[in-house]
Amino acid sequence: MDVPLWLALIAVGVLGYKLVRPPLWLVAVILLSGFLLANSSLAPFLAPITK
């Protein structure tokens, strides 16, 4: 069975949110900061860490 990566990430995210119950503002800050870091000049330095 092949599951698309986006579907697996959504399932893990929903399950993690239900189990940990972080505040919504914290979820928004983490998502926004990850998006901004991926498009910044620091991205080439962070790429080896995430692989």
Secondary structure, 3 states (H helix, E strand, C coil): CCCCHHHHHHHHHHHHHHHHCCCHHHHHHHHHHHHHHHCCCCHHHHHHHHC
